[in-house]
């Protein structure tokens, strides 16, 4: 068991020593290069900020235009709805007027029919009475 641990220790040491040679040494960067890199990054950031501000202004202008279009559509819908209601009300009034006139004519016809019915029943009674009177006034048929 001792041999196993010793061989394990040496094998780990040898493997980690060879891995240490696989790492490259980074070249040294001077402070001047770091400052120049930061200056470039700051310049890029300012350009991006300006571009983002321009894009935000464009988006706000687009949003205002879109809101104006929505308001125009709402106004158009209000007008169309008002016209539709007006036309519907006018058609209903015309139909009501037509129905009222038809009802008025129907009642006139009904009253005239009642009057004619009464006259016809009166005439029937009158004809029956006249037939009875004629039968009484005429001599019997077999007499002459």
C-alpha positions as CSV (number, residue, x, y, z in Angstrom):
1,X,0.0,0.0,0.0
2,X,2.9,2.3,0.7
3,X,4.3,1.7,-2.7
4,X,1.0,2.6,-4.2
5,X,0.8,6.0,-2.4
6,X,4.4,6.7,-3.3
7,X,3.9,5.9,-6.9
8,X,0.7,7.9,-7.0
9,X,2.5,10.9,-5.5
10,X,5.3,10.8,-8.1
11,X,2.9,10.3,-11.0
12,X,0.9,13.3,-9.9
13,X,4.1,15.4,-9.5
14,X,5.3,14.4,-13.0
15,X,2.0,15.1,-14.7
16,X,1.6,18.5,-13.1
17,X,5.2,19.4,-13.9
18,X,4.6,18.7,-17.6
19,X,1.3,20.6,-17.5
20,X,3.2,23.7,-16.2
21,X,5.2,23.7,-19.4
22,X,2.0,23.8,-21.6
23,X,1.1,27.3,-20.3
24,X,2.5,30.2,-22.3
25,X,3.9,33.1,-20.6
26,X,1.9,36.3,-21.4
27,X,3.9,39.1,-23.0
28,X,4.2,42.1,-20.8
29,X,1.9,45.0,-21.5
30,X,3.0,48.5,-20.7
31,X,0.9,51.0,-19.0
32,X,0.9,53.1,-22.1
33,X,-0.7,50.3,-24.1
34,X,-3.3,49.8,-21.4
35,X,-4.2,53.5,-21.4
36,X,-4.4,53.7,-25.2
37,X,-6.7,50.6,-25.2
38,X,-8.9,52.2,-22.5
39,X,-9.0,55.5,-24.5
40,X,-10.2,53.5,-27.6
41,X,-12.8,51.7,-25.6
42,X,-14.1,55.0,-24.1
43,X,-14.3,56.5,-27.6
44,X,-16.2,53.4,-28.8
45,X,-18.6,53.7,-25.9
46,X,-19.2,57.4,-26.6
47,X,-20.0,56.5,-30.3
48,X,-22.4,53.8,-29.2
49,X,-24.1,56.1,-26.7
50,X,-24.6,58.7,-29.4
51,X,-26.0,56.1,-31.7
52,X,-28.3,54.8,-29.0
53,X,-29.5,58.3,-28.3
54,X,-30.2,58.9,-32.0
55,X,-32.1,55.6,-32.1
56,X,-34.1,56.5,-29.0
57,X,-35.0,59.8,-30.7
58,X,-36.1,58.0,-33.8
59,X,-38.2,55.5,-31.8
60,X,-39.9,58.4,-29.9
61,X,-40.7,60.1,-33.2
62,X,-42.0,56.8,-34.6
63,X,-44.1,56.3,-31.4
64,X,-45.5,59.8,-31.7
65,X,-46.4,59.2,-35.4
66,X,-48.0,55.8,-34.5
67,X,-50.0,57.4,-31.7
68,X,-51.2,60.1,-34.1
69,X,-52.3,57.4,-36.6
70,X,-54.2,55.6,-33.8
71,X,-55.9,58.8,-32.8
72,X,-56.9,59.4,-36.5
73,X,-58.3,55.9,-36.7
74,X,-60.3,56.4,-33.5
75,X,-61.7,59.6,-34.9
76,X,-62.6,57.9,-38.2
77,X,-64.3,55.1,-36.3
78,X,-66.3,57.6,-34.3
79,X,-67.5,59.3,-37.5
80,X,-68.3,56.0,-39.2
81,X,-70.2,54.8,-36.1
82,X,-72.1,58.1,-35.9
83,X,-73.0,57.9,-39.6
84,X,-74.1,54.2,-39.2
85,X,-76.3,55.1,-36.3
86,X,-77.8,58.1,-38.2
87,X,-78.5,56.0,-41.2
88,X,-80.0,53.2,-39.1
89,X,-82.2,55.6,-37.2
90,X,-83.4,57.2,-40.5
91,X,-84.2,53.8,-42.0
92,X,-86.1,52.9,-38.8
93,X,-88.1,56.1,-39.0
94,X,-88.9,55.5,-42.6
95,X,-90.0,51.9,-41.9
96,X,-92.1,53.2,-38.9
97,X,-93.8,55.8,-41.1
98,X,-94.6,53.1,-43.8
99,X,-95.9,50.7,-41.2
100,X,-98.0,53.5,-39.6
101,X,-99.5,54.5,-43.0
102,X,-100.2,50.8,-43.8
103,X,-101.9,50.4,-40.4
104,X,-104.0,53.5,-41.0
105,X,-105.1,52.3,-44.4
106,X,-105.9,48.8,-42.9
107,X,-108.1,50.3,-40.3
108,X,-109.9,52.4,-42.9
109,X,-110.5,49.3,-45.0
110,X,-111.7,47.4,-42.0
111,X,-114.2,50.1,-41.1
112,X,-115.4,50.3,-44.7
113,X,-115.8,46.5,-44.8
114,X,-117.8,46.5,-41.6
115,X,-120.0,49.2,-43.1
116,X,-120.4,47.2,-46.3
117,X,-121.2,44.1,-44.3
118,X,-123.9,45.9,-42.4
119,X,-125.3,47.3,-45.7
120,X,-125.2,43.8,-47.3
121,X,-127.0,42.3,-44.3
122,X,-129.6,45.1,-44.5
123,X,-130.0,44.5,-48.2
124,X,-130.5,40.7,-47.6
125,X,-133.2,41.4,-45.1
126,X,-134.8,43.9,-47.4
127,X,-134.7,41.4,-50.3
128,X,-136.3,38.7,-48.1
129,X,-139.0,41.1,-47.0
130,X,-139.6,42.2,-50.6
131,X,-139.9,38.5,-51.7
132,X,-142.4,37.9,-48.9
133,X,-144.4,41.0,-50.0
134,X,-144.3,40.0,-53.6
135,X,-145.6,36.5,-52.8
136,X,-148.4,38.1,-50.8
137,X,-149.4,40.5,-53.6
138,X,-149.2,38.2,-56.5
139,X,-152.0,35.9,-57.1
140,X,-151.3,32.2,-56.6
141,X,-149.8,30.5,-59.6
142,X,-152.4,28.0,-60.3
143,X,-155.3,30.5,-60.2
144,X,-154.7,32.2,-63.5
